[in-house]
Amino acid sequence: MKADIRRALANPVLLVQDRTDAKHHAEQQFGPLLSTLYALLSVTVLVAALGVANTMGMAVFERRREIGLLRAVGLDRAGVRSMLRAESMLVAALGAGLGILSGVAVGVAAVAGQDGAVISVPWGSLLALFAGAGVLGVLAALGPGVRAAGVPVTQAVGSEVG
């Protein structure tokens, strides 16, 4: 069909495309930009993981006495670690959720004003990123959780931070 149209027009300057060709051409143009954005996203995720680990490390340091009191009233080491994992996952999920919502809002606002633009939000990818943030939160809590669980109860209860 395209070959017949090209022959009928007999003009080498004209470009004859169907929807599939146009879609492929558009994907080729946006491919490098998308790769750059994913590279920036991965750097952002690394920085966020370090931030969550730092936040949890400071939480363990500042709440040493509280953790000691929890251990004194019966919370075991595994309970301390799971408490810190839950807190870390909550911090990571809150940050990822707010980031995803604000990113979608800005993206929709940027595209909505253009004529003929179709707004398409990749919910599957965003959900995967959100779940990945939760996993990263759990991983970021491993070091501080082990350190908090290893502090002797008597030393933690008697310590003063300040």
C-alpha positions as CSV (number, residue, x, y, z in Angstrom):
1,M,0.0,0.0,0.0
2,K,2.8,2.5,1.0
3,A,4.8,1.5,-2.1
4,D,1.8,2.2,-4.4
5,I,1.3,5.6,-2.8
6,R,5.0,6.4,-3.2
7,R,4.9,5.4,-6.9
8,A,1.7,7.4,-7.5
9,L,3.1,10.6,-5.9
10,A,6.6,10.1,-7.5
11,N,8.1,12.8,-5.3
12,P,11.2,11.8,-3.3
13,V,10.7,14.7,-0.9
14,L,7.3,13.4,0.5
15,L,7.4,11.0,3.4
16,V,4.7,8.3,3.4
17,Q,4.1,6.7,6.8
18,D,1.3,4.7,8.4
19,R,0.6,4.9,12.2
20,T,3.1,2.2,13.0
21,D,5.9,4.0,11.2
22,A,5.0,7.3,12.9
23,K,4.9,5.6,16.3
24,H,8.3,4.0,15.7
25,H,9.8,7.3,14.5
26,A,8.5,9.1,17.7
27,E,9.9,6.4,19.9
28,Q,13.3,6.7,18.3
29,Q,13.3,10.5,18.9
30,F,12.4,10.2,22.6
31,G,14.5,7.1,23.4
32,P,17.7,9.0,24.4
33,L,15.7,11.4,26.5
34,L,14.0,8.6,28.3
35,S,17.3,6.8,28.9
36,T,18.7,10.0,30.4
37,L,15.7,10.4,32.6
38,Y,16.0,6.8,33.9
39,A,19.7,7.4,34.6
40,L,18.8,10.5,36.6
41,L,16.0,8.5,38.4
42,S,18.5,5.9,39.4
43,V,20.9,8.5,40.9
44,T,17.9,10.0,42.7
45,V,17.0,6.6,44.1
46,L,20.6,6.1,45.3
47,V,20.6,9.4,47.1
48,A,17.2,8.7,48.6
49,A,18.4,5.3,50.0
50,L,21.4,7.1,51.6
51,G,19.0,9.6,53.1
52,V,16.8,7.0,54.5
53,A,19.8,5.1,56.0
54,N,21.1,8.3,57.5
55,T,17.7,9.2,58.9
56,M,17.4,5.7,60.5
57,G,21.0,5.9,61.8
58,M,20.2,9.2,63.5
59,A,16.9,7.8,64.9
60,V,18.8,4.9,66.4
61,F,21.4,7.3,67.9
62,E,18.8,9.7,69.3
63,R,16.4,7.1,70.6
64,R,19.0,4.8,72.2
65,R,17.4,5.2,75.6
66,E,13.9,4.6,74.2
67,I,15.0,1.4,72.5
68,G,16.7,0.3,75.7
69,L,13.5,0.9,77.7
70,L,11.5,-1.1,75.1
71,R,14.0,-3.9,75.4
72,A,13.8,-3.7,79.2
73,V,10.0,-4.2,79.2
74,G,10.2,-7.2,76.9
75,L,10.9,-6.3,73.3
76,D,13.5,-8.7,71.9
77,R,16.2,-7.9,69.4
78,A,14.1,-9.1,66.5
79,G,11.3,-6.8,67.6
80,V,13.7,-3.8,67.6
81,R,14.9,-4.7,64.1
82,S,11.3,-5.1,62.8
83,M,10.2,-1.9,64.4
84,L,13.1,0.0,62.7
85,R,12.4,-1.8,59.4
86,A,8.7,-0.7,59.6
87,E,9.7,2.9,60.3
88,S,12.2,2.9,57.5
89,M,9.7,1.5,55.0
90,L,7.2,4.1,56.1
91,V,9.7,7.0,55.5
92,A,10.7,5.6,52.1
93,A,7.1,5.0,51.1
94,L,6.0,8.4,52.2
95,G,8.9,10.0,50.2
96,A,8.2,7.9,47.1
97,G,4.5,8.5,47.3
98,L,4.8,12.2,47.5
99,G,7.4,12.2,44.8
100,I,5.3,10.1,42.5
101,L,2.1,12.2,43.1
102,S,3.9,15.5,42.6
103,G,5.7,14.2,39.5
104,V,2.4,13.0,37.9
105,A,0.7,16.3,38.8
106,V,3.5,18.4,37.2
107,G,3.6,16.1,34.1
108,V,-0.1,16.2,33.6
109,A,-0.1,20.0,34.0
110,A,2.8,20.3,31.5
111,V,1.1,18.2,28.9
112,A,-2.5,19.3,29.4
113,G,-2.1,22.7,27.8
114,Q,-0.9,21.3,24.5
115,D,-3.3,20.8,21.6
116,G,-3.9,17.2,20.7
117,A,-1.8,15.8,23.5
118,V,-2.9,12.5,25.0
119,I,-2.1,12.1,28.8
120,S,-0.9,8.6,29.5
121,V,0.4,7.8,33.0
122,P,2.4,4.6,33.3
123,W,0.7,3.4,36.5
124,G,2.4,0.0,36.3
125,S,5.9,1.5,36.3
126,L,5.0,3.9,39.0
127,L,3.7,1.1,41.2
128,A,6.9,-0.8,40.7
129,L,8.9,2.2,41.7
130,F,6.8,2.6,44.8
131,A,7.3,-1.0,45.7
132,G,11.0,-0.6,45.0
133,A,11.1,2.3,47.4
134,G,9.6,0.1,50.2
135,V,12.2,-2.6,49.5
136,L,14.9,0.1,49.6
137,G,13.6,1.3,52.9
138,V,13.9,-2.2,54.4
139,L,17.4,-2.5,53.1
140,A,18.4,0.9,54.4
141,A,17.2,-0.1,57.9
142,L,19.4,-3.2,58.1
143,G,22.5,-1.6,59.4
144,P,20.9,0.7,62.0
145,G,18.5,-2.1,63.1
146,V,21.4,-4.5,63.8
147,R,23.3,-1.7,65.6
148,A,20.3,-0.8,67.8
149,A,19.5,-4.5,68.6
150,G,23.1,-5.1,69.7
151,V,23.2,-2.4,72.4
152,P,23.1,-3.9,75.9
153,V,19.8,-3.0,77.7
154,T,21.5,-1.7,80.8
155,Q,23.9,0.5,78.8
156,A,21.0,1.9,76.6
157,V,18.7,2.7,79.6
158,G,21.5,4.5,81.4
159,S,22.7,6.6,78.5
160,E,21.9,10.2,78.0
161,V,21.9,11.7,74.5
162,G,22.6,15.4,74.3
